[in-house]
Amino acid sequence: MTSKNDFPEQRVPAGQASEWNWNPDLPIPTSPLFRWPPKPIETVKWLSSYWLGISAVVVEFVLAFAVWEFLQPGIEEIKSFSFGWVFQIYVRNLALLTLVAGGLHAYLYSFRKQGSRLKYDARDLAKASRRFTFRNQVFDNMFWSLASGVTVWTTYEVAYNWAAANDYVPSLAIGQNPVWFVAWFALIPIWSSLHFYWVHRVLHWPPLYRFAHSLHHRNVTVGPWSGISMHPLEHAMYFSSVLIHVVVASHPVHVLFHLYLEALNPAFSHSGFDGLLYRDKKRMELGDFFHQLHHRYFECNYGTAEMPWDKWFGSFHDGTASSMKEIRKRGALKKRN
């Protein structure tokens, strides 16, 4: 009797998978953080790739401190609701998403600064398609991201600011507990990954999928504006990750970082490109092939590579033909065109 462990792992070098215009080395890895026995060296390397180079997480971290220092309304002002400071935060969030998603779209799709190099799917974003609002994928994605996404994001941010200013939620000063202050930044992405997996699984429950999540899954080929192009109900569920700060002591800069991770990171991960090239050199990691597989094959990779939920529950697709075969045995895999 044989088992799948009797066969060598199928490996596909970067750019060699027949179904993709470009692919990373396959099989794709998942975080070593939760492996047993522990892999300390691999874990340090994994975390270093996020925090010690130019990455979306670092951009969002720096942005959170910059906004807190220079663009945050005063604490006395936000103790009571008023149009001025609420509108200030709304416009700020509108500008941030437009800058990040719009900037990436302009560089990668409008001006095509790197052509199709490192682009996962050879197909372009859809035009003249009845699948999308305004019959245009980019306009559809911009509308749902800005009209619904920024509104729900701002609602959570405003509510937290007001509650924190009035001491209704536990707070943390920078010098109060420096170890926890720093550690919380590293833990927020892990919490976000856990929350995303379970919310995403719920959204694939057929009634909720038809009512809400199907809007996001219009995007089989994705672009920067696809990231938070969602139904308002999905936005409410997705951004509820930030409610952890109602029970865990946090500084407002933690909340800003958390919200930017939720709102801006998807523009990078849904860019459709593995990295940003400038002068023929990869300057920044962009796309998330793990999630790209979910958009194409639907019933796999519900979470993120940061936590192994999909491995534990048998829905992990590592990009190889053998992985696809294993998932198809369960009747779960569906290719989306």
N, C-alpha and C positions, 0 to 999 in steps of 0.2 A: 504494500500500500504506500502511496506517495502523498505528499502534502505540498502546498505551495512553497513551503520552506525548502523543498528539495530542488527547487529551480533557482538559478541565479537571478538577482534583481535586474530588471530591465532598465538600462540607463540610456538616456538620450542626451547628447551634448547640446549646448545652447544653439538655438537656431536651426536644429535638425529635425524637429517634429513635423511630419507632413501636414498636419491639420492646422498649423499656425504659420503666420508670416515670420514670427520670431517667438522663441520660448527660452526660458532660463534652463539651466541644467536640470534634467529630470532623473529621478523623482524629486519633487520639491520637498524641502525639509520643513519640519515644524520645530517650535521652540524646544530646546533641551531642558528648559527650566523644570518641567514636570516629569522627566524621565527617571526611571529607577533601574539600576543604581545611579546616583547623581553623577552628572558630568560637569564638574565645576569649570574646566577650561572652556568647553564648548558654550556653557552658559554665559561666561564672561565675554566671549567673542560675540555671541548673539546680542547681548545687551549693548556692547560697545558699538555695534553697527548702527544702533539707534541713536546713541547719545554722544559718540565721539567723532562724528562726521557731519556733513551737511545732509540732513534728513528732514522729512516732514515733521517729525516729533520735535527736533531741535528748533525748527522754524517756529512751531507753535509755542514752544517753551519761551523762546526769546520774545515773541510777540505778546505773550501773556504779561510778562514783566514790563514791557514797553507801554502797553495799554494801561496797566495798573498805575504806572508812574506818571504818565503824561495825559491820558485821556479819560480817566475815571472820575465821575462826579464825586463831590465831597460827601463825606459820611453824614453830615448834618442835613444836607440837601435830600439825600435818599431815605431819610427817616419817614418821610411822608410822600405819598404818590403825587407827582405833578407831571404835566405834559412835557415840560422842558427836559428833565433828565431822562425820562423814559424814551422820548423821541431821539435824544442824543445817542443812547445806546442802540436804538433801532437803526439809525442812520450809520452808526459806526459798524454794526454787523453787516449791513447791506454793502457797505464799501469794502469790508474785508473779504467777503465772499466773492464780490465782483472782481476785486484785485487778484485773488488767488485763482479762482476757477476761470475767470475771464482772461487773466494773463497766461495761464497754461494753455487755454484753448487757442488764444491768438498765436502763441509761439509754435504749438504743435500742429494745429489744424488750419488756421487762417493763413499764416505765413509759411507753414510747413518747413520750419527751419532745419529739421533733421529728416525730412522726407518720411519714408516708412521704416527707417532704421530703428530697431528695438520696439517696433509696433507689433503687438500680439496678433491682432486680427487684421488681415489685409483689407477688409472692407471699410468703406468710409461711413461716416455718420449718415443716417437716413434723411432723405428729403422726399417730398411729395408722397408721404406714406400716411394712410388713414389710421395707422396704429397710434399716431402721436397727435396731441393737441396742436392746432395750427398746421397739421400735416407736415411738421418739420421737427426732427428730433432735438436739435439744439434749442429752438424756441420753446418747445415743450419742456425740456429740462430746465431752462432758465426760468420759465414761469413758475413751475412747482417749487424750485429751489428758493426763489426770491419771495414769491407771494406767500407760500405756506412755510417753507423751511426757516427763513429768517424771522418770520413772525413767531413761530413756536419757540425757536431758539431764544429769541429776545424775551419772550414771556417767562421762560424758566430763569433767565439771567436776572431780569427785573425782580421777580419774586424772591430769589435768593438774596439779592442786594438789600432789598427792603427788610427781609427777615433778619439778616446779619446785622444791619444797622440798628435794629431794634432789639438785639440780643435774644431773638426767638430761636436761634440755632446755635450749636456749639461753635466757638471760634478759636483760632489759633494764631497768636502773634508770632512773628518771625523768630524772635529771640526766646520765646517761651519753651519750645522743645525743638532745638535745631535738628536733632536726628530724625524725629518724625516729620518735621517740615520738609526735609530733603527726601526721605524715604517715600513720602506720600506721592511725590511726582513719579517715582518709578512704579508705584503700585496702581496708580490711576489707569494706565493703559491695560493692565491685567484685569482690573475690575471691569473696564469698558468692554474688553473681549468677552468676559464671562456673561455680562448683561446682554451683549449683542447676540451671542449664540442663542440664548433662551428666548429672547424677544423675536428673533428671526425664525426660530422653529415654530413659535406660536403663529407668526404671520403666514406661515405656509400651511396652516390649518385651512382646508378648502374654503369655508365661508369667509374667513378674514382675508385669504388670498384674493378671492374674487372681488371683495369689497374695497380692499385697500392696497395690498402688496403687489397686485398685478400691475399697478401703475409704474412701480419701479422696474419691474421685469419686462416692461416694453423694451428696455435697453438690453439687447443681446450684445451688440457692439457698443462699447461704452466710451464716454469722453469725460473731461473734467466736470462738465455741468451735470453729468448723470449721478454724481456722488450722493447728493441729498435731494434728488428729484423723487419725491414721495408724496403719497396721499397725506392729508393733515392728520388722520388717525395714526398712521405709521410714524409721522414726525413726533407726535405726542408720546408714543411708546418708545421710540428710539432715543429721544433726548431725556427720557426719564432716568437714564443712567446717572444723571447729575444729582438726583435726589439722595444719593449716598451722603452728600455733604450736609444733609439735614440731621443725620445721626452721627457722623464722624467729624470730629473737630478739624476744621480747615481754615486756611487763609483765603480771602477772596481771589488771590492770584492762582491758587489751586483750582478754583472753580472756572476762572478764565481759561486756564490751560486745558481743563477737562472739556469745556464747551468748544474750544478750538479743535481739540482732538476729534470731537464728534462732528463738528460742522465743516471744518476746513480739510481735515485729513482725507475724507472721501474724494475730494477733488484731485488729490495726488494719486490715491489708490485706484481711482476709476479713470485715470488719464488715458489708459489704453496703451501706454508705452512703459517699458521696463525701467527706463532711465532718461534723464535729460542730458542731451549732448550739446556741448559748446566747443567749437573748434575741434570737432572730431574726438573729443574726450568726454567720457561720462562724468558729469559733475555732481549728479544727485540721483538717488534712487527714487523711482516714481511708482509705477504700477504694482499691483498685487496680483500675481498670476494665480494664487490660491483662490481669490475671489473671482477672478476672470473665469475660472473653470465653473464656478457656480452660475454665473450669468449665461454661460453657454449650455451647461448640462443640467442646471436647475436643482435637482434633488441631491446635491452633494455640497460639501464645504460650506455649511451654514454659518460657521464661526469665523475665526481668524487663525493664522498660524501661531499666534502668541499663546493659545491654549489648545490642548489636544482633545477637545470635546468631540470633534468629528472622528478622531481615531477611536475614542472610547465607545462611541455609539455606531461605528461602522459606516459612516457617511463620508469618510475622507477619500478624496480623489487626488492622487499625487501627480497626475498629468501623464502617467504611463498607460500603455495599452493593457497591461496586466491589471492595473488598478481599475480601469474602465470595465474590464471583464468581470472583476469581482463584484462591482456595484451593479452591473447589469444582471447578474445572477439573482439579485434580490428584487429585480424589476423596478428599480428606483430611478435609473438614469434616463433622462430625456434630453435629446439634443434640441436646442432652440435655434431656429434660423431667422 
